[in-house]
Amino acid sequence: MLVGITTRTNNSGGIQGGISNGQDIYFRVAFKPVATLLKEQETVDRQGKATTLTARGRHDACVLPRAVPVVEAMAAIAILDAYLLSKSTQMGR
């Protein structure tokens, strides 16, 4: 095993040709906007009269505190799923 040989950059995000190259794996994540805005919004009621909508209840203005552990857990599940799938195909040989 050769130790210390690596690529100059990790522009591929740690994956080359569908296989990990041993570097950190990077990927992009997107979240939909939060469903309820906390500021008042101008709207109309069923009769067409102008009214103001005010959100009530518990609403989080930012999903970021929950996003990191959720993304880490889903990435771990996806990697483990791919690993177990590769092991199951080897069992049939």
DSSP file (Angstrom, degrees, kcal/mol; ACC not computed):
  #  RESIDUE AA STRUCTURE BP1 BP2  ACC     N-H-->O    O-->H-N    N-H-->O    O-->H-N    TCO  KAPPA ALPHA  PHI   PSI    X-CA   Y-CA   Z-CA
    1    1 A M              0   0    0      0, 0.0     2,-0.5     0, 0.0     0, 0.0   0.000 360.0 360.0 360.0 130.8    0.0    0.0    0.0
    2    2 A L        -     0   0    0      3,-0.0     2,-0.4     2,-0.0     3,-0.2  -0.752 360.0-158.9 -88.1 124.8    1.3    3.4   -1.0
    3    3 A V        +     0   0    0     -2,-0.5     3,-0.1     1,-0.2     0, 0.0  -0.852  68.8  21.0-105.5 138.1    1.1    6.0    1.8
    4    4 A G  S    S+     0   0    0     -2,-0.4     2,-0.5     1,-0.3    -1,-0.2   0.335  83.1 125.0  93.5  -7.0    1.1    9.7    1.1
    5    5 A I        +     0   0    0     -3,-0.2    -1,-0.3     0, 0.0     2,-0.3  -0.769  32.7 142.4 -88.4 126.1    0.1    9.6   -2.5
    6    6 A T        -     0   0    0     -2,-0.5     2,-0.1    -3,-0.1    16,-0.1  -0.934  52.0 -86.9-151.7 169.7   -3.0   11.8   -3.1
    7    7 A T        -     0   0    0     -2,-0.3     3,-0.0     1,-0.1     0, 0.0  -0.481  35.0-122.1 -79.6 157.7   -4.5   14.1   -5.7
    8    8 A R  S    S+     0   0    0     -2,-0.1     2,-0.3     2,-0.0    -1,-0.1   0.887  92.5  18.4 -67.3 -38.3   -3.5   17.8   -5.6
    9    9 A T        -     0   0    0     -3,-0.0     3,-0.2     0, 0.0    -2,-0.1  -0.797  63.9-135.6-127.8 169.1   -7.1   18.9   -5.2
   10   10 A N    >   +     0   0    0     -2,-0.3     3,-1.8     1,-0.1    16,-0.1  -0.289  54.2 137.0-116.4  44.9  -10.4   17.4   -4.2
   11   11 A N  T 3   +     0   0    0      1,-0.3    -1,-0.1     2,-0.1     0, 0.0   0.701  66.3  62.7 -65.8 -18.4  -12.4   19.0   -7.0
   12   12 A S  T >  S-     0   0    0     -3,-0.2     3,-0.9     1,-0.0    -1,-0.3   0.501 112.1-117.9 -84.8  -2.9  -14.2   15.7   -7.6
   13   13 A G  T <   -     0   0    0     -3,-1.8    13,-2.0     1,-0.2    -2,-0.1   0.705  65.8 -61.5  75.5  19.3  -15.8   15.9   -4.1
   14   14 A G  T 3  S+     0   0    0     11,-0.2     7,-2.3     1,-0.2     2,-0.5   0.409 118.3  97.6  88.8  -2.3  -14.1   12.6   -3.0
   15   15 A I  E <   +A   20   0A   0     -3,-0.9     2,-0.4     5,-0.2     5,-0.2  -0.981  44.4 176.6-123.5 126.9  -15.8   10.5   -5.6
   16   16 A Q  E >  S-A   19   0A   0      3,-3.0     3,-1.2    -2,-0.5    -3,-0.0  -0.978  75.9 -11.4-130.8 120.7  -14.2    9.5   -8.9
   17   17 A G  T 3  S-     0   0    0     -2,-0.4    -1,-0.1     1,-0.3     3,-0.1   0.790 128.4 -56.6  64.5  27.6  -16.0    7.2  -11.3
   18   18 A G  T 3  S+     0   0    0      1,-0.2     2,-0.4     0, 0.0    -1,-0.3   0.542 119.5 102.5  82.6   6.9  -18.5    6.3   -8.6
   19   19 A I  E <  S-A   16   0A   0     -3,-1.2    -3,-3.0     2,-0.0    -1,-0.2  -0.961  77.9-109.4-125.3 140.8  -15.9    5.1   -6.1
   20   20 A S  E     -A   15   0A   0     -2,-0.4    -5,-0.2    -5,-0.2    -6,-0.1  -0.437  17.7-156.1 -65.6 137.1  -14.5    7.0   -3.1
   21   21 A N        -     0   0    0     -7,-2.3    -1,-0.1     2,-0.1    -6,-0.1   0.311  49.2-101.0 -96.4   8.7  -10.9    8.1   -3.6
   22   22 A G  S    S+     0   0    0     -8,-0.4     2,-0.1     1,-0.4     3,-0.1   0.272  89.8 110.3  93.1 -11.7  -10.2    8.2    0.1
   23   23 A Q  S    S-     0   0    0     -9,-0.2    -1,-0.4     1,-0.2    -2,-0.1  -0.386  84.9 -67.5 -87.6 173.1  -10.6   12.0    0.5
   24   24 A D        -     0   0    0     -2,-0.1     2,-0.5    -3,-0.1    -1,-0.2  -0.319  51.8-126.0 -58.6 140.2  -13.4   13.8    2.2
   25   25 A I        -     0   0    0    -11,-0.1     2,-0.4    -3,-0.1   -11,-0.2  -0.816  29.9-173.3 -94.0 125.2  -16.7   13.4    0.4
   26   26 A Y        +     0   0    0    -13,-2.0     2,-0.3    -2,-0.5   -11,-0.1  -0.920  10.4 160.8-118.1 143.3  -18.5   16.7   -0.4
   27   27 A F        -     0   0    0     -2,-0.4     2,-0.3     2,-0.0   -14,-0.0  -0.977  35.4-108.6-153.6 162.4  -21.9   17.2   -1.8
   28   28 A R        -     0   0    0     -2,-0.3     2,-0.4     2,-0.0    -2,-0.0  -0.694  26.7-163.6 -96.6 147.8  -24.5   19.9   -2.0
   29   29 A V        -     0   0    0     -2,-0.3     2,-0.4     2,-0.0    42,-0.0  -0.986   2.3-167.3-131.0 139.5  -27.8   20.0   -0.1
   30   30 A A        -     0   0    0     -2,-0.4     2,-0.4     0, 0.0    -2,-0.0  -0.974   1.4-164.5-127.7 144.0  -30.9   22.1   -0.7
   31   31 A F        -     0   0    0     -2,-0.4     3,-0.1     3,-0.0    -2,-0.0  -0.948  24.7-116.3-123.3 145.5  -33.9   22.6    1.5
   32   32 A K        -     0   0    0     -2,-0.4     3,-0.1     1,-0.1     0, 0.0  -0.431  47.5 -89.2 -72.3 156.4  -37.3   24.0    0.6
   33   33 A P        -     0   0    0      0, 0.0    -1,-0.1     0, 0.0    29,-0.1  -0.241  54.9 -84.5 -62.4 156.0  -38.2   27.3    2.3
   34   34 A V        -     0   0    0     27,-0.2    27,-0.0     1,-0.1    25,-0.0  -0.335  37.3-128.3 -61.0 145.7  -40.0   27.1    5.6
   35   35 A A  S    S+     0   0    0      1,-0.1     2,-0.5    -3,-0.1    -1,-0.1   0.819  88.5  47.5 -70.5 -32.9  -43.7   26.6    5.2
   36   36 A T  S    S-     0   0    0     24,-0.2     2,-0.3    19,-0.0    -1,-0.1  -0.941  70.6-149.2-118.9 126.4  -44.9   29.5    7.4
   37   37 A L        -     0   0    0     -2,-0.5    18,-0.3     2,-0.1     4,-0.1  -0.698  11.1-142.7 -88.5 144.1  -43.5   33.0    7.4
   38   38 A L  S    S+     0   0    0     -2,-0.3     2,-0.3    16,-0.1    -1,-0.1   0.563  74.6  83.0 -86.1  -8.0  -43.5   34.8   10.7
   39   39 A K  S    S-     0   0    0      1,-0.1    -2,-0.1    15,-0.1    16,-0.1  -0.668  91.0 -94.0 -97.3 155.7  -44.4   38.2    9.3
   40   40 A E        -     0   0    0     -2,-0.3     2,-0.4    14,-0.1    14,-0.2  -0.318  40.4-155.2 -64.8 145.1  -47.9   39.4    8.5
   41   41 A Q  E     -B   53   0B   0     12,-2.2    12,-3.3    -4,-0.1     2,-0.3  -0.977  14.0-126.2-127.8 137.7  -49.0   39.0    4.9
   42   42 A E  E     +B   52   0B   0     -2,-0.4     2,-0.2    10,-0.2    10,-0.2  -0.652  49.1 138.8 -79.0 134.0  -51.6   40.8    2.9
   43   43 A T  E     -B   51   0B   0      8,-2.7     8,-2.7    -2,-0.3     2,-0.3  -0.819  44.8-104.4-154.3-169.5  -54.2   38.5    1.3
   44   44 A V  E     -B   50   0B   0      6,-0.3     6,-0.2    -2,-0.2     2,-0.1  -0.940  23.9-130.3-129.1 154.3  -57.9   38.2    0.6
   45   45 A D    >   -     0   0    0      4,-2.1     3,-1.8    -2,-0.3     6,-0.0  -0.241  45.4 -81.8 -90.8-172.9  -60.6   36.1    2.2
   46   46 A R  T 3  S+     0   0    0      1,-0.3    -1,-0.0     2,-0.1    -2,-0.0   0.758 130.9  52.8 -64.3 -25.1  -63.2   33.9    0.4
   47   47 A Q  T 3  S-     0   0    0      2,-0.1    -1,-0.3     1,-0.0     0, 0.0   0.479 119.8-108.9 -88.5  -2.4  -65.4   36.8   -0.4
   48   48 A G  S <  S+     0   0    0     -3,-1.8     2,-0.3     1,-0.3    -2,-0.1   0.509  70.3 142.7  89.4   5.6  -62.5   38.7   -1.9
   49   49 A K        -     0   0    0      1,-0.1    -4,-2.1    -5,-0.0    -1,-0.3  -0.597  57.9-105.2 -81.7 141.4  -62.1   41.3    0.8
   50   50 A A  E     +B   44   0B   0     -2,-0.3     2,-0.3    -6,-0.2    -6,-0.3  -0.378  52.0 159.5 -64.5 137.7  -58.6   42.4    1.8
   51   51 A T  E     -B   43   0B   0     -8,-2.7    -8,-2.7    -2,-0.1     2,-0.5  -0.937  37.3-114.3-150.6 171.0  -57.3   41.0    5.0
   52   52 A T  E     -B   42   0B   0     -2,-0.3     2,-0.5   -10,-0.2   -10,-0.2  -0.955  20.8-146.6-116.6 131.9  -54.0   40.3    6.8
   53   53 A L  E     -B   41   0B   0    -12,-3.3   -12,-2.2    -2,-0.5     2,-0.5  -0.855  14.8-172.3 -99.2 125.0  -52.8   36.8    7.5
   54   54 A T        -     0   0    0     -2,-0.5     2,-0.1   -14,-0.2   -14,-0.1  -0.975  22.9-125.4-118.8 127.2  -50.8   36.3   10.8
   55   55 A A        -     0   0    0     -2,-0.5     2,-0.3   -18,-0.3     4,-0.1  -0.449  27.9-167.0 -70.7 140.2  -49.1   33.0   11.5
   56   56 A R        +     0   0    0     -2,-0.1     2,-0.1     2,-0.1    -1,-0.0  -0.900  42.7  30.7-124.7 156.1  -50.0   31.4   14.9
   57   57 A G  S    S-     0   0    0     -2,-0.3     2,-0.6     2,-0.1    -2,-0.0  -0.437 102.0 -30.9  96.8-170.8  -48.3   28.5   16.7
   58   58 A R        +     0   0    0     -2,-0.1     2,-0.4     2,-0.0    -2,-0.1  -0.765  64.8 166.3 -89.8 120.2  -44.8   27.3   16.9
   59   59 A H        -     0   0    0     -2,-0.6     2,-0.5    -4,-0.1    -2,-0.1  -0.999  29.9-136.4-136.2 132.6  -42.8   28.0   13.7
   60   60 A D        -     0   0    0     -2,-0.4   -24,-0.2     1,-0.1     3,-0.1  -0.760   5.2-159.8 -89.6 128.2  -39.1   27.8   13.2
   61   61 A A  S    S+     0   0    0     -2,-0.5     2,-0.4     1,-0.2   -27,-0.2   0.709  80.5  34.9 -77.3 -19.8  -37.7   30.6   11.2
   62   62 A C        -     0   0    0      1,-0.1    -1,-0.2   -29,-0.1     4,-0.2  -0.994  54.3-167.5-141.1 129.0  -34.5   28.6   10.3
   63   63 A V    >>  +     0   0    0     -2,-0.4     4,-1.7     1,-0.2     3,-1.0   0.496  66.8 100.4 -90.5  -4.1  -34.1   24.9    9.7
   64   64 A L  H 3> S+     0   0    0      1,-0.3     4,-1.2     2,-0.2     3,-0.2   0.857  73.6  56.9 -54.4 -44.4  -30.3   25.1    9.9
   65   65 A P  H 34 S+     0   0    0      0, 0.0    -1,-0.3     0, 0.0    -2,-0.1   0.856 117.3  36.4 -58.7 -31.6  -29.9   23.8   13.5
   66   66 A R  H <> S+     0   0    0     -3,-1.0     4,-1.4    -4,-0.2    -2,-0.2   0.688 104.9  73.0 -89.3 -19.7  -31.8   20.6   12.5
   67   67 A A  H  X S+     0   0    0     -4,-1.7     4,-2.8    -3,-0.2     5,-0.3   0.896  88.9  56.7 -66.0 -43.5  -30.3   20.3    9.0
   68   68 A V  H  X S+     0   0    0     -4,-1.2     4,-2.5     1,-0.2     5,-0.2   0.938 110.4  40.7 -60.6 -52.9  -26.8   19.2    9.9
   69   69 A P  H  > S+     0   0    0      0, 0.0     4,-2.2     0, 0.0    -1,-0.2   0.860 115.9  52.3 -66.0 -31.1  -27.7   16.0   11.8
   70   70 A V  H  X S+     0   0    0     -4,-1.4     4,-2.5     2,-0.2    -2,-0.2   0.936 111.8  45.0 -67.3 -45.4  -30.4   15.1    9.3
   71   71 A V  H  X S+     0   0    0     -4,-2.8     4,-2.4     2,-0.2     5,-0.2   0.912 113.7  50.1 -65.1 -42.7  -28.0   15.4    6.4
   72   72 A E  H  X S+     0   0    0     -4,-2.5     4,-2.2    -5,-0.3    -1,-0.2   0.917 112.5  47.3 -61.4 -42.8  -25.3   13.5    8.2
   73   73 A A  H  X S+     0   0    0     -4,-2.2     4,-2.3    -5,-0.2    -2,-0.2   0.917 112.8  47.9 -66.2 -43.3  -27.7   10.7    9.1
   74   74 A M  H  X S+     0   0    0     -4,-2.5     4,-2.4     2,-0.2    -1,-0.2   0.882 111.3  50.8 -66.8 -37.1  -29.1   10.5    5.5
   75   75 A A  H  X S+     0   0    0     -4,-2.4     4,-2.4     2,-0.2    -1,-0.2   0.913 110.9  49.2 -64.4 -41.9  -25.6   10.4    4.0
   76   76 A A  H  X S+     0   0    0     -4,-2.2     4,-2.5    -5,-0.2    -2,-0.2   0.901 111.4  49.3 -63.9 -40.6  -24.6    7.6    6.4
   77   77 A I  H  X S+     0   0    0     -4,-2.3     4,-2.6     2,-0.2    -2,-0.2   0.922 111.8  48.4 -64.0 -44.3  -27.8    5.6    5.5
   78   78 A A  H  X S+     0   0    0     -4,-2.4     4,-2.1     2,-0.2    -2,-0.2   0.904 113.6  46.6 -64.2 -41.8  -27.1    6.0    1.8
   79   79 A I  H  X S+     0   0    0     -4,-2.4     4,-2.3     2,-0.2    -2,-0.2   0.924 114.3  47.0 -67.0 -44.0  -23.5    4.9    2.1
   80   80 A L  H  X S+     0   0    0     -4,-2.5     4,-2.9     2,-0.2     5,-0.2   0.889 110.6  53.2 -64.2 -38.8  -24.4    1.9    4.3
   81   81 A D  H  X S+     0   0    0     -4,-2.6     4,-2.3     2,-0.2    -1,-0.2   0.926 110.5  46.7 -61.2 -45.3  -27.2    1.0    1.9
   82   82 A A  H  X S+     0   0    0     -4,-2.1     4,-2.1     2,-0.2    -2,-0.2   0.898 113.0  50.1 -64.2 -40.1  -24.7    1.0   -1.0
   83   83 A Y  H  X S+     0   0    0     -4,-2.3     4,-2.0     2,-0.2    -2,-0.2   0.939 112.2  46.1 -63.2 -48.0  -22.2   -1.0    1.0
   84   84 A L  H  X S+     0   0    0     -4,-2.9     4,-2.2     1,-0.2    -2,-0.2   0.871 110.9  53.6 -64.9 -35.8  -24.8   -3.7    2.0
   85   85 A L  H  X S+     0   0    0     -4,-2.3     4,-1.7    -5,-0.2    -1,-0.2   0.909 108.4  49.3 -63.6 -41.5  -26.1   -3.9   -1.6
   86   86 A S  H  X S+     0   0    0     -4,-2.1     4,-1.1     1,-0.2    -2,-0.2   0.874 111.7  49.5 -66.4 -35.1  -22.5   -4.5   -2.8
   87   87 A K  H  X S+     0   0    0     -4,-2.0     4,-1.2     1,-0.2    -2,-0.2   0.867 107.8  53.9 -69.9 -36.0  -22.1   -7.2   -0.2
   88   88 A S  H  X S+     0   0    0     -4,-2.2     4,-0.7     1,-0.2    -1,-0.2   0.847 106.5  51.5 -69.8 -32.3  -25.4   -8.9   -1.1
   89   89 A T  H  < S+     0   0    0     -4,-1.7     3,-0.3     1,-0.2    -1,-0.2   0.797 107.9  52.9 -73.1 -26.5  -24.4   -9.2   -4.8
   90   90 A Q  H >< S+     0   0    0     -4,-1.1     3,-1.1     1,-0.2    -1,-0.2   0.758  98.9  64.4 -76.0 -25.0  -21.1  -10.8   -3.8
   91   91 A M  H 3< S+     0   0    0     -4,-1.2    -1,-0.2     1,-0.2    -2,-0.2   0.789  94.1  60.7 -69.1 -26.3  -23.0  -13.4   -1.7
   92   92 A G  T 3<        0   0    0     -4,-0.7    -1,-0.2    -3,-0.3    -2,-0.2   0.539 360.0 360.0 -78.2  -6.6  -24.6  -14.8   -4.8
   93   93 A R    <         0   0    0     -3,-1.1    -1,-0.2    -4,-0.1    -2,-0.1   0.460 360.0 360.0 -83.4 360.0  -21.3  -15.7   -6.4
